[in-house]
Amino acid sequence: MQELDNSLILEFENLLSLPAPKGRQKEQVIQDFLETHTELIPFTNRLNHHLHFRMILSKFPLGTELTTDYVYITKSSDRWRITLVELETPDKSIFTNNMHAATPSAEFSAALNQVRNWQIFIDDHKQEVVRKLDPLLRPLVMRNNPIEFNYQLIIGRSDNKNISEARKKLINKLNSESNIEILTYDSLINWYKNDQKFKKNILSLAGFGFKFKYMHFEPAQIFAHVGPDFLFLTAEEKSELRSAGYEIDKWSEGELLIANIKYARSTLEKEMSDEATLKMLNKK
């Protein structure tokens, strides 16, 4: 786990307040920042097995016309939970300027409806989406556990929401009725300050498998469960992992790295065989 980095908070707050560079959309600028500084990405819907493979899936597509900004997966011994996240700009107001009423803005309503469209799509095409994610739903003994989908919308700033009790109550009501968790960008900062702080790797869909978009740290478990048929590494990534002690060449040939994160079963079996042989020789 990492220590609190106040300079990172300040940098993020400045990014939220400033206009996007010319020719760039602010949502994408913010997503790029979050994928680079993944400590700021909260996973509020976690189950007790923590963040699955310590990974976030960037721009995961549900269908040809619906794409999430990112997805994260958590699990317990008896179920999977998949959370789909929509990032909207912090400049969008959640409520109108009428201070005497808790009236959602048109921008907020449109963003909420976009996530509702995801819910409708999942209701109609759940197995299709699960099939895309299936290579990551490991270990195999948990593959057929029940899967639930959750939804998250990150939009606006907290001062627009917290200006009245009526507004806060309406957000809580929407959270509960819509099954969409509504967070502001200030909520991300609060989660970072008060929750576990650690890097996450960023993956993205690549054909029928996945690739690393950003490998922020050496993966700890994924090579023990996902083989080269579904996880595609670049030559540079293989070289870096090989230098770090991973038996990545054996993994590339189809052996999962089940021993101490980095080693294949054949290596473990050879070490056990050598140890047994050595004991027999010592007895003679």
Salt bridges, closest charged atoms under 4 A:
GLU27 OE2 - LYS92 NZ 3.88
ASP32 OD2 - ARG24 NH2 2.48
GLU35 OE1 - LYS213 NZ 2.86
GLU39 OE1 - LYS199 NZ 3.46
ASP69 OD1 - LYS59 NZ 2.87
GLU88 OE1 - LYS92 NZ 2.52
ASP91 OD1 - LYS26 NZ 3.18
GLU128 OE1 - HIS125 ND1 3.57
ASP134 OD2 - ARG138 NH2 3.93
ASP134 OD2 - ARG143 NH2 2.79
GLU148 OE1 - ARG79 NH1 2.89
GLU148 OE2 - ARG81 NE 2.45
GLU165 OE2 - LYS168 NZ 2.88
GLU177 OE2 - LYS173 NZ 2.52
ASP186 OD1 - ARG157 NH2 2.95
ASP195 OD1 - ARG46 NH2 2.79
GLU218 OE1 - LYS262 NZ 3.72
ASP249 OD1 - ARG242 NH2 2.93
ASP274 OD2 - LYS270 NZ 2.93
GLU275 OE2 - LYS279 NZ 3.79
